[in-house]
Amino acid sequence: MTISFNTVNANLRVPGFYPEMDNSAANTMQASGPALLIGHALPTAQMTLNSPMIMPSTEMMQQLAGRGSQLHRMVQAYRRIDAVGELFVIAVPETTGTEAKGEIAISGTATDSGVVTLYIGNQRILAAVKKSDTANTVAAALGKAINNNEDLPVTATIDADKISLTAKHKGLTGNDIPLMMNYYSPTGGENTPNGLNITMTAMSAGTGSPDMDSVISAMGDLSGCLSLMLPLCKR
């Protein structure tokens, strides 16, 4: 058997030990591979459904899927940890189910000025409170702050001292949207102003899951080389 060398001359006739190392074929694994995100665009979006699309930026996803859509938020989160990797997305049709809903109820009258701090998912919403503000006034300010943040996965409807939250997408995934007041309390300085009582009803009653059969078919030959990242779809 003939053994070829890259650096040792094959015509060398001087006796001795001549080692050579070649690690060029030691590892043929790719340093990174493309990733795939599967989720919903807003019902008003103009994206082609069940069709893979390369997605270079969060800004492009926002324009195509709609601000605050499931896909927009997923790409936004993905790009925080991988700013330049090859990323594909597939928009799936909205389910025929219902949107999850939650509620924030406010009572009392503020006896001190301060800030109401609400978390929806990992996003913080702030509403300033002045001394003597009523529950209706605080609800109006907090509801406006929610609707002003278009990146949130919910919209708000204000009725006197109550705020009704509705998920932007139908389906079971809306039931998993966390709601919390004063996450960094008390050490982080987040406290409900004195005199106000705020109670929350968790997101619930969302029903329906998307049909993934068409998505799998649309992936075609890409399915063998993609790292799948799906939202919390429940069957």
C-alpha positions as CSV (number, residue, x, y, z in Angstrom):
1,M,0.0,0.0,0.0
2,T,1.3,3.4,-1.0
3,I,1.2,6.1,1.7
4,S,1.3,9.6,0.4
5,F,2.7,12.5,2.4
6,N,2.2,16.3,2.2
7,T,5.5,17.4,3.6
8,V,7.8,14.4,3.7
9,N,9.6,14.0,0.4
10,A,8.7,10.6,-1.2
11,N,12.2,10.3,-2.7
12,L,14.0,10.7,0.7
13,R,16.5,7.9,1.1
14,V,18.1,8.9,4.4
15,P,17.2,6.5,7.2
16,G,15.3,8.0,10.2
17,F,11.9,8.7,11.7
18,Y,10.0,11.4,9.9
19,P,6.6,12.2,11.5
20,E,3.8,14.1,9.7
21,M,0.5,15.3,11.0
22,D,-2.6,16.1,8.9
23,N,-5.8,17.0,10.6
24,S,-7.5,18.4,7.5
25,A,-10.1,15.6,7.4
26,A,-10.4,15.1,11.2
27,N,-13.7,16.8,11.5
28,T,-16.1,17.6,8.6
29,M,-18.9,18.8,10.8
30,Q,-20.3,22.3,10.0
31,A,-19.6,25.0,12.5
32,S,-23.2,26.1,12.3
33,G,-26.3,25.2,10.3
34,P,-29.5,27.0,9.3
35,A,-32.4,27.3,11.8
36,L,-36.1,27.3,11.2
37,L,-38.8,29.2,13.1
38,I,-42.5,28.1,12.6
39,G,-45.3,30.4,13.9
40,H,-48.1,32.7,13.1
41,A,-48.2,36.0,11.2
42,L,-51.0,38.5,12.0
43,P,-54.2,37.7,10.1
44,T,-53.7,41.0,8.1
45,A,-50.2,40.1,7.0
46,Q,-49.4,39.4,3.4
47,M,-47.0,36.5,3.9
48,T,-47.3,33.3,1.8
49,L,-48.4,30.6,4.2
50,N,-46.7,27.2,4.5
51,S,-43.7,28.3,2.5
52,P,-40.1,28.5,3.8
53,M,-38.6,32.0,3.6
54,I,-35.1,33.2,4.5
55,M,-35.3,35.9,7.2
56,P,-32.2,38.1,7.5
57,S,-33.5,40.6,10.1
58,T,-36.1,41.4,12.8
59,E,-37.1,44.5,10.9
60,M,-38.0,42.5,7.7
61,M,-40.0,40.0,9.8
62,Q,-41.9,42.9,11.4
63,Q,-42.9,44.3,8.0
64,L,-44.0,40.9,6.6
65,A,-45.6,39.2,9.6
66,G,-46.9,42.3,11.5
67,R,-45.6,43.9,14.7
68,G,-46.2,41.8,17.8
69,S,-47.0,38.7,15.8
70,Q,-45.8,35.3,16.9
71,L,-43.2,35.2,14.2
72,H,-42.0,38.7,14.7
73,R,-41.4,38.1,18.4
74,M,-39.7,34.7,17.7
75,V,-37.3,36.3,15.2
76,Q,-36.7,39.1,17.6
77,A,-35.7,36.7,20.4
78,Y,-33.6,34.5,18.1
79,R,-31.6,37.4,16.7
80,R,-30.6,38.4,20.2
81,I,-28.5,35.3,20.4
82,D,-27.6,34.8,16.7
83,A,-27.4,38.0,14.8
84,V,-25.9,36.7,11.6
85,G,-26.9,33.0,11.3
86,E,-28.9,31.6,8.4
87,L,-32.5,31.7,9.5
88,F,-35.7,30.5,7.7
89,V,-39.3,31.0,8.8
90,I,-42.6,29.4,7.9
91,A,-45.9,31.1,8.6
92,V,-48.7,28.8,9.5
93,P,-52.4,29.6,9.0
94,E,-54.4,30.7,12.1
95,T,-56.2,28.0,13.8
96,T,-60.0,27.9,13.9
97,G,-60.0,28.1,17.7
98,T,-60.3,31.1,20.0
99,E,-58.0,33.7,21.5
100,A,-56.8,33.5,25.1
101,K,-58.1,36.2,27.4
102,G,-57.0,37.6,30.7
103,E,-58.1,40.5,33.0
104,I,-56.6,43.2,35.2
105,A,-58.9,44.6,37.9
106,I,-58.0,47.8,39.8
107,S,-59.7,49.1,42.9
108,G,-59.2,51.9,45.4
109,T,-57.7,55.4,45.2
110,A,-54.0,56.2,45.2
111,T,-52.8,57.8,48.4
112,D,-49.3,58.3,47.1
113,S,-47.8,59.0,43.7
114,G,-45.9,56.2,42.1
115,V,-45.7,53.8,39.1
116,V,-47.7,50.7,38.3
117,T,-45.4,48.1,36.9
118,L,-46.9,45.2,34.8
119,Y,-45.0,42.5,33.0
120,I,-46.5,40.7,30.0
121,G,-44.2,37.9,29.1
122,N,-40.7,39.5,29.7
123,Q,-41.8,43.0,28.6
124,R,-42.3,45.7,31.2
125,I,-45.2,48.2,31.0
126,L,-45.2,51.3,33.2
127,A,-48.0,53.6,34.0
128,A,-47.5,56.7,36.1
129,V,-49.9,57.3,39.1
130,K,-50.5,60.5,40.9
131,K,-51.9,60.9,44.4
132,S,-55.7,60.8,44.4
133,D,-55.9,59.0,41.0
134,T,-59.0,56.7,41.0
135,A,-59.0,53.1,39.8
136,N,-60.6,54.2,36.5
137,T,-57.9,56.7,35.9
138,V,-55.1,54.1,36.6
139,A,-56.8,51.5,34.4
140,A,-57.1,54.0,31.5
141,A,-53.4,54.9,31.8
142,L,-52.2,51.2,32.1
143,G,-54.5,50.1,29.2
144,K,-53.1,52.9,27.0
145,A,-49.5,51.9,27.8
146,I,-50.3,48.3,26.8
147,N,-51.8,49.3,23.5
148,N,-49.0,51.7,22.8
149,N,-46.5,48.9,22.9
150,E,-47.2,47.1,19.6
151,D,-44.6,44.4,20.2
152,L,-46.7,42.8,22.9
153,P,-48.6,39.6,22.2
154,V,-51.9,41.0,23.5
155,T,-54.2,44.0,23.0
156,A,-56.1,45.7,25.8
157,T,-59.7,46.9,26.1
158,I,-60.5,49.3,29.0
159,D,-63.9,49.2,30.7
160,A,-64.0,51.5,33.8
161,D,-61.6,49.9,36.4
162,K,-61.0,46.7,34.4
163,I,-58.6,45.9,31.5
164,S,-59.4,43.0,29.3
165,L,-56.4,41.4,27.5
166,T,-56.8,39.4,24.3
167,A,-54.1,37.4,22.6
168,K,-53.2,38.5,19.1
169,H,-53.4,34.9,17.9
170,K,-56.0,32.2,18.3
171,G,-54.9,29.0,19.9
172,L,-53.6,27.2,23.0
173,T,-50.3,29.1,22.9
174,G,-52.0,32.3,24.2
175,N,-52.8,30.5,27.5
176,D,-49.0,30.5,28.2
177,I,-48.6,34.3,28.1
178,P,-47.4,35.2,31.6
179,L,-48.9,38.2,33.5
180,M,-47.2,39.6,36.6
181,M,-47.1,42.7,38.7
182,N,-43.9,44.1,40.3
183,Y,-41.5,41.3,39.3
184,Y,-38.6,43.1,41.0
185,S,-40.4,43.8,44.3
186,P,-39.5,44.8,46.9
187,T,-35.7,44.9,46.4
188,G,-36.0,46.2,42.8
189,G,-38.1,49.2,43.8
190,E,-41.3,48.0,42.0
191,N,-44.3,48.5,44.3
192,T,-48.0,49.2,43.7
193,P,-48.7,52.8,44.9
194,N,-50.5,52.8,48.3
195,G,-54.3,52.8,48.2
196,L,-54.5,50.8,45.0
197,N,-55.4,47.1,44.8
198,I,-54.6,45.2,41.6
199,T,-55.7,41.7,40.8
200,M,-55.1,39.7,37.7
201,T,-56.8,36.8,36.0
202,A,-54.3,34.7,34.1
203,M,-54.6,34.2,30.3
204,S,-56.9,31.3,29.5
205,A,-59.6,29.8,27.3
206,G,-57.5,29.9,24.1
207,T,-58.3,26.9,22.0
208,G,-57.0,25.3,18.8
209,S,-53.6,24.1,17.3
210,P,-52.3,24.6,13.8
211,D,-52.2,21.8,11.3
212,M,-48.5,21.0,10.9
213,D,-48.9,18.5,8.0
214,S,-48.6,21.2,5.4
215,V,-45.6,22.7,7.1
216,I,-43.7,19.4,7.1
217,S,-44.5,19.0,3.4
218,A,-43.3,22.5,2.7
219,M,-40.0,21.9,4.3
220,G,-39.0,19.4,1.6
221,D,-35.4,18.5,1.5
222,L,-34.5,21.2,3.9
223,S,-35.8,19.2,6.9
224,G,-32.7,17.1,7.2
225,C,-30.4,20.1,7.8
226,L,-32.6,22.5,9.7
227,S,-32.6,23.1,13.5
228,L,-36.3,23.3,14.3
229,M,-37.6,26.0,16.7
230,L,-41.3,25.9,17.1
231,P,-43.6,27.9,19.4
232,L,-45.4,26.0,22.2
233,C,-47.9,24.3,19.9
234,K,-50.0,21.8,21.8
235,R,-51.9,19.0,20.1
